[in-house]
Amino acid sequence: MIPLSLLPPALLLVVGFCAVLAGRRGALSHALGAAGATGASLIGLGITIAALRNARWETVSLPWNTSIGASFSIGFDPLSGFFLLPIYGLSAVCAVFGFGSLRHGSRERSLGSSWLFFCVLAASMALVVLARNAVLFLVAWEIMSLSSWLLVAHEHEREEVRQAGITYLVATQIGTAFLLVMFLILGAAGSAGAPAASPAGQEQGAVLDFARFAAGSGTGIGAVSGIVFVLSLVGFGTKAGIVPLHVWLPEAHPAAPSHVSALMSGVMIKTGIYGILRVLTFLGAPVAWWGWTLVAVGAVSGIVGVLFALAQHDIKRLLAYHSVENIGIICLGLGVGLLGVSYNAPVVAVLGFAGGLLHVLNHAIFKGLLFLGAGAATHATGTREMDRLGGLLRRMPLTGLGFLVGAAAISGLPPLNGFVSELLIFLGAFHGFALPGIPLAVSGAVVIGALALIGGLAAACFTKAFGITFLGEPRAPEAAKAVEAGVSLVAPVLFLAAACAAIGLAGPYALSLIAPVVGVLAGLEPGAAAGLVGPARAGLQSVVLAAVWVAALSGAMALVRVLLQRGRAVIQSGTWDCGYVKPDARMQYTSSSFAQPLTGMFGTLLRTTRRWRPIEEPFPKEASFASETPDLFAQRFFRPVFKGAGAALSRMAWLQHGRLQLYVLYLAAALLAVLVWRLS
Amino acid sequence: MGTAGISVLQLALSLVLAPLVPGIANRVKAVVAGRRGQPLLQAYHDIAKLLLKGSVYSRTTTWVFRAGPALGCAAAMVALAVLPWGADASLLSFEGDLILFAGLFGLMRFLTILSALDTGSAFEGMGASREAWFSALAEPALLLALASLAGKAQSLSLAAVLAGPGIGGGRGAAVLLAAGAVFIVFLSENARIPVDDPATHLELTMIHEVMVLDHSGVDLAYIQYGSTLKLWALGGLIVGILRPRTGQWMADCAIGLGGMLCVGIATGALESFIARLRLARVPQLLVAGGAMAALALALSLVR
């Protein structure tokens, strides 16, 4: 009766409450929370993989409050299963990291509540992708948003953390408001269209069941499908972080503890992508402008995200902007897929969806890796400021190795996983370009240009992130004193790095793994998608071959170097500095100076503010320089809007005077008004 | 001779002859300037000499610095295995191999930049910053140019893209524009005038050369060989775009070699007659390359 897919979320909840109940003794609740969260997530991962391999799909519907259209409907299909993989996988890895990184605080405060929120977040994310009823979905969605908000506000004694928390809370609530309206429209359209479409006498289920929406897709929804699409794009896009709704990401991710940032950026924002895809399955055949919208949103998010990332010198803020960029790449892929469907080009559709979906998984892995690596570095040095770091690879060799793999993967370099998904999107766009028909060709050209620009800029950004943080000499004493993090911090980083390489080298296999999901999205017969990705599969095999060749050749060349250097002088010396007598670590390029040419080029968009005290005398006493790149959309759009709204609403402040009697009167008056309205 | 045999032969020819092209360019520059110039085989001499030298490593550097040259050179070799010569496919040919071609050079550049940052030198940091800047702008130009040709060829593998009739076909304008865009990328990526000056001796003005200031011995030999391979690969791409096809592999080979000779001569001539651009103007050149590629794309849409 109770579906197996509900077991892991239930286990997670039990673990969370146990951690709180053990809260008196900090160390016990900490260990219990971490071990339990890891174990429950791994069980979830195992169940999901087993169900995906055996194609064991299930839907279970339990009655709930039918008067508001709710039912406790749970479903497990290829799409849900695909999103459950990163949810459970990254939850387990992040719990291990949290065990190491939170430990130093376990004497000062009870970590039980933190683990409760972590477990609730993981469980609610799983429930979001399992829910098959709008009410249940929204409840899970809100629990997910609130638990992640509580996790962001973990260090709430710091002012900037509280500010970030409020920004996130407001953003997520506004997003949910759009979703509420969207589901109401879907429910209305579904109940108008479904009865005609389904055989009479059959149990209909609750009004807000997803099955109803899907059944009504052909009939009732047609007229409003465009509105529903836009509402879902805004509502889910706020969670996913598309431009210009991304403003909460660069605030919330740096404020949260690193294992939480990794989980939020790696998988939580992907539930927004899941939401868009799930809603698309209700809407029937896509209209071309939906695909165009996604392509435009993806191109803008990708380019704006990577440009703002380039301008940051706080490493976690930089990574947060890269999430915006990668959501953009995912949207590009999905947009290509939608256009392929609507212009009846199955190859384009399959490749676009496959690339977009695979990028969801890949981004979860490498962004989780990068946030955890940055977290380990922050943990060791006590600063997120890249311009105070440097030389960490010598001091933290394993963390550095992991971060390097993540940086190469996110830059889309062969043969790592980022290259595989971007290659698929490129292929989709190229196919669209090569096929006859102007619209597909134009979209293909736009996607190719945008992806190429994003790729070049991302490589610039991640050579900066890795090079400035981990290479060179330490720029400040805290970086010089850093030591390698403990095993519970290093192991997750290395595990995710191995996953990046594994998916890159098992690209052909990963492609056949996601083919069923892609087939569902592209509206193809089961098995048709696997045939269409055949050439791409062969291509990925050649990429693996190329990787093997590169590895073999470079190995041989390294060997030749060893042989040639034998018996010759191999000397250690200082860095050649063109004859300068007293070099200093502060002469190195910094993150800001490394990116300056590019950020200067796009200065009109970035609007970096600089404050400095120049050197004026021949024997300078003091000089300073500071630059900051605040978010353009937060500064120029949301701040004035919220300021205006605040000013307008403060006129209503006379209603709120603190007299309890009058508040009770408001309640009574409101009840009376409702009563009169319903009776009349 | 089988197709695979021809591909292997062509790859071997590329690997052996690549260091000759900078020699040709230098000889042209010398002749134009009225000098006798260095020997044609100077690059071979340099590489051989460096291979037999000891090495100096900075105490700041890590394994990244040591791994970079060998990995980057290997990536360039494999990229040459992706690039086809004649009508025959290359060794690593598949639908979408042109993205692997670009990606391998991306990997090479990533490693070069990180090796430079690994030294902690202000000069090398500056070079790395400029390399990242220019290459970020060159990437769209290259891929858009290739996309325009792929649209014409109705295929995504370099073998088909480059198997077109060259400028002899009906759509000469789009092909010429794409070749022009790739030529700008070629100049920028290979650190040639007007983007960078391979002969400069002032660290402040170098881009590519300044990134390898700290490399020595075998590592420097790998880097120099790798950069000649990159020159050959991107030059070969231009030749492939413009050349006609005969269908006979020997004739194709001869045309390919002749084309590379022309690339060397053209590079040398260009370096003799124009000056280097001011640094701030280089992005304009690259954006112009991107615009040419976009125009080629728009032209190839009309069909």
Interface residues (C-beta under 8 A of the other chain):
Chain A: G390 G391 L393 R394 P397 G400 L404 A408 S411 G412 L413 P414 F419 E422 L423 F426 L427 F430 H431 F433 A434 P436 I438 A441 V442 G444 A445 I448 G449 L451 A452 L453 G455 G456 L457 A459 A460 T463 K464 F466 G467 I468 L471 G472 E473 P535 A536 A538 G539 S542 V543 L545 A546 W549 V550 A551 L553 S554 M557 A558 V560 R561 L564 Q565 R568 A569 V570 I571 Q572 S573 G574 T575 W576 D577 C578 A585 M587 Q588 Y589 S593 F594 A595 Q596 P597 L598 M601
Chain B: L51 L52 K53 G54 S55 V56 Y57 S58 R59 T60 T61 T62 V64 A67 A70 L71 C73 A74 A75 M77 V78 A81 V82 L92 S93 F94 E95 G96 D97 I99 L100 G103 L104 G106 L107 R109 F110 I113 L114 L117 D118 T119 G120 S121 A122 F123 G125 M126 A128 S129 R130 A132 W133 S135 A136 L137 A138 E139 P140 L142 L143 L144 A147 A150 G151 A153 Q154 S155 L156 E203 L213 D214 G217 V218 D219 Y222 P283 A294 L297 A298 L301 R303
